[in-house]
Amino acid sequence: MTALRTLLISISLVLAAFAFAPPAAAGDPVIDAAIASGTVGERIDGYLGVVGSADAAVTRKVQDINNRRRAVYEQTARDNNTTVQIVAQLAGEKQIAKLQPGQFYMDESGRWQSK
């Protein structure tokens, strides 16, 4: 019971942290434009993805942001004694919830959807 309570508290802390955090790409004009145009979207696994195809600069920026996200997820998982996958999925759900109408996200089936 204590382990379950600790896990639930940890998950709540992670959710709270992501609820108040700005999107990882905020302020990057290349990624912001790519998200607005539908070239880049949020994936349910907590990472950005390219919707269809994108130029090399956008693809590099997506990978850079995903690497930074992964580092945060790993640290959060260590701090909360949980898995990176759980942290990443929770973050993905939060990031998708922040999307504006018309922006894209990848659902659990792996299909891109417009919000």
Secondary structure, 3 states (H helix, E strand, C coil): CHHHHHHHHHHHHHHHHHHHCCCCCCCCHHHHHHHHHCCEEEECCCCEEECCCCCHHHHHHHHHHHHHHHHHHHHHHHHHCCCHHHHHHHHHHHHHHHCCCCCEEECCCCCEEEC
